[in-house]
Amino acid sequence: MTVPQGATVYDALAATGVSVGGSSSYVSSIGGLAEFSCGANSGWLYYVNGYSPGYGPGSYALSGGESITWVYTLDLGADV
């Protein structure tokens, strides 16, 4: 997928057309699967080029060529 330069990770997620809940600072659901749906420690995390930035996807500006991965964790990320 191609997004405009300067777009954020959140912009790229929104551009997929899948339903997204929450906000650009914290994504609480993707495609209907929400945080806490699979336990108290479950929710969404994202990685850029295999690295977890540790801040909201709306704050991560893309420069081009990055690989973005969203994963659903059941244990606050210890299981991914």
VENJOKA-V836566 format. One record per residue. RES is the residue in three letters. PHI is phi in radians with two decimals (NA if undefined). NEAR is the number of other C-alpha atoms within 10 Angstrom. Layout:
res:RES phi:PHI near:NEAR
res:RES phi:PHI near:NEAR
This chain:
res:MET phi:NA near:6
res:THR phi:-2.05 near:9
res:VAL phi:-2.17 near:14
res:PRO phi:-1.06 near:11
res:GLN phi:-1.02 near:10
res:GLY phi:1.59 near:12
res:ALA phi:-1.14 near:17
res:THR phi:-1.77 near:20
res:VAL phi:-1.01 near:25
res:TYR phi:-1.11 near:22
res:ASP phi:-1.02 near:18
res:ALA phi:-1.13 near:18
res:LEU phi:-1.08 near:19
res:ALA phi:-1.08 near:14
res:ALA phi:-1.21 near:12
res:THR phi:-1.24 near:10
res:GLY phi:1.57 near:9
res:VAL phi:-1.27 near:11
res:SER phi:-1.23 near:12
res:VAL phi:-2.23 near:19
res:GLY phi:-1.88 near:16
res:GLY phi:1.79 near:11
res:SER phi:-2.59 near:13
res:SER phi:-1.19 near:19
res:SER phi:-1.58 near:13
res:TYR phi:-2.71 near:15
res:VAL phi:-1.55 near:21
res:SER phi:-1.71 near:18
res:SER phi:-2.69 near:19
res:ILE phi:-2.38 near:19
res:GLY phi:1.02 near:10
res:GLY phi:1.57 near:12
res:LEU phi:-1.58 near:16
res:ALA phi:-1.88 near:18
res:GLU phi:-0.98 near:20
res:PHE phi:1.22 near:15
res:SER phi:-1.14 near:13
res:CYS phi:-2.12 near:14
res:GLY phi:2.16 near:11
res:ALA phi:-1.17 near:11
res:ASN phi:-1.90 near:14
res:SER phi:-1.66 near:17
res:GLY phi:2.91 near:23
res:TRP phi:-1.70 near:20
res:LEU phi:-2.26 near:22
res:TYR phi:-2.24 near:21
res:TYR phi:-2.30 near:17
res:VAL phi:-2.08 near:16
res:ASN phi:0.91 near:11
res:GLY phi:1.42 near:11
res:TYR phi:-1.99 near:11
res:SER phi:-1.61 near:12
res:PRO phi:-1.13 near:13
res:GLY phi:1.48 near:10
res:TYR phi:-2.51 near:12
res:GLY phi:-1.02 near:17
res:PRO phi:-1.14 near:23
res:GLY phi:-1.36 near:17
res:SER phi:-1.73 near:14
res:TYR phi:-1.72 near:19
res:ALA phi:-1.43 near:14
res:LEU phi:-1.53 near:20
res:SER phi:-1.90 near:12
res:GLY phi:2.23 near:12
res:GLY phi:1.49 near:9
res:GLU phi:-1.25 near:12
res:SER phi:-1.88 near:12
res:ILE phi:-1.90 near:16
res:THR phi:-2.22 near:15
res:TRP phi:-1.83 near:12
res:VAL phi:-2.25 near:12
res:TYR phi:-1.79 near:20
res:THR phi:-1.73 near:19
res:LEU phi:-1.81 near:19
res:ASP phi:-2.47 near:14
res:LEU phi:0.91 near:14
res:GLY phi:1.66 near:14
res:ALA phi:-1.19 near:8
res:ASP phi:-1.70 near:8
res:VAL phi:-2.02 near:10
